[in-house]
Amino acid sequence: MKIQTKVTCPIVDSLRVRQIAGMFDLPIADRSHEDFSIEIPGVEEPWQIGLIVGPSGSGKTTVARQAFGSAAMHDEKKNPWLQNRAVIDAIGDADVHTITRTLTAVGFSSPRAWLRPYHALSNGEKFRCDLARLLLAARHQGFPLPPGVPSQKIAVMDEFTSVVDRTVAKVCSAALSHAIRADEIKTRFVAVSCHYDIINWLCPDWVVDMAQQSLARGRLCRPKLTIKVHRCGKDLWPRFRRYHYLNPNLPVDARCWTGLLDGEPIVFAAVSQVAGFRGYRRFSRIVVLPDYQGIGIGSAFRDTVSRLEAPTCRRLSLVTSHPAMIHSCRQSVNWKLDRVGVSVPDGARLRKRTIGGVRRICSFVYTGNRVESAALAA
C-alpha cells in the first residue's frame, strides 16, 4: 500500500526566528511542513515481521502511525507500569504460563527479576518487558487499524532497541524473530528503529528505508555465532551466580564448563554426582548471561556438554523447573522426560501446601549422541 502523508506545525514569529532565518537564508512561513510518500506491504499480504528504519527526523514514526494506527504502537506515557508491583503482576491479564513464555521469548528469562518492580530493572530488562507487554496486548485483543482495514494482531514498537547496547539489541532481535517464526508469539510485529545493525538479526520480511525512501522485500539470515566450549574452574561461577534462580552454591564435586564468545565467557554449566547412584551424573547449574538469553545458546551448550560428559558416566540427567528449559528439553530428540514431580521448600513442609510453596520439577535423561572418551581427553 502507498502511504502519503504531510506533517505540519505552526511557526511563531519572533526576533530569534528572524535571526536564524536570516543567518541561513531560510524563508519565513506561517507553518513548517514535511511530505512523506513510501510503499509499505499491506496487512493482506503474507508477512510476519517488518522493519521501518532510518535516521532521526526521516518520518519513521509518522509513516508507522499512518500505516498501522497509533493503537498498535507502544506508548509508555499512555500506559505506565504500576509502581511497586512485580513485573509478573503488572505486565497484563494473560495467564502466568503465557506471560512467562513471552518474557522468555524476548530474552528475559530470569525468574528472580520477574519478581521485581519495573523501576528496579536495568534498561535492557525494561526494554524486554516493554516489548513483552506490547506483544501480549496484541495477542489477546488485537488493535484496530485505519478505516477500511480489518482488525489484525499487529504490534508496532517505536525506538526499537534505541535504549540498549548493540549486543543486547542484536540478541533480542534474533530472539524475537525466532519466537515469531516458531509461532510462540502469535502476532505480527513491526519494528521502528534508527539502527541498521539489527536488520540481519531481526530477519524481517520487508524493510522500509526512510533515508532512501525505498522498500526491500525478502528475508535475510542472521549471522552465526561461534561459541567455544571448554572445561573451567569454579572460580568462574561468581560471574554467573546471581543469574541462577536457585541456591547460588555449587556442589563440592561439580565439573564446570563454559562457552566463550570472542574469548569472553557467556554461558556456564556444572555437572555433579547423583548421591547414592554410582556412575550417575546430572546438570546442577546451567546459566546464560542475560544479554545472550533467548536465542538458543543455553540449549546448544547443554547438548554439547552432554555429548562430552555422557561417555564418562552410566546416566546423565537434568532436573529443572524453569519453563524455558523444560520446553527446550521436551522439544529435543536428545532428551527423554523421566518424571514430573514437585519440590516443597523445607519451611513449607510444616504448613499447608499452597500454590506458592510448591515448585513443579521435571527430570530428563540424556539419550543423544556421545563423544568418544579419547575426544574428551583431548
Secondary structure, DSSP 8 states (H G I E B T S, - for coil): -EEEEEEEEE----HHHHHHHHHTT----SEEEEEEEEE---TTS--SEEEEE--TTSSHHHHHHHHH-GGGB--TTTS---TTSBHHHHS-SS-HHHHHHHHHHTT---HHHHTSBGGGS-HHHHHHHHHHHHHHHHHHH-B--STTS--B-EEEETTTTTTS-HHHHHHHHHHHHHHHHTTSS-SEEEEEES-GGGHHHH--SEEEETTTTEEEES---------EEEEE-GGGTHHHHTT-SS-S---TT-EEEEEEETTEEEEEEEEEE-TT-TTEEEEEEEEE-GGGTTSSHHHHHHHHHHHHHGGGSSEEEEEE--HHHHHHHHH-TTEEEEEEEEE--GGGGGS---TTT-EEEEEEEE-S----HHHHH-
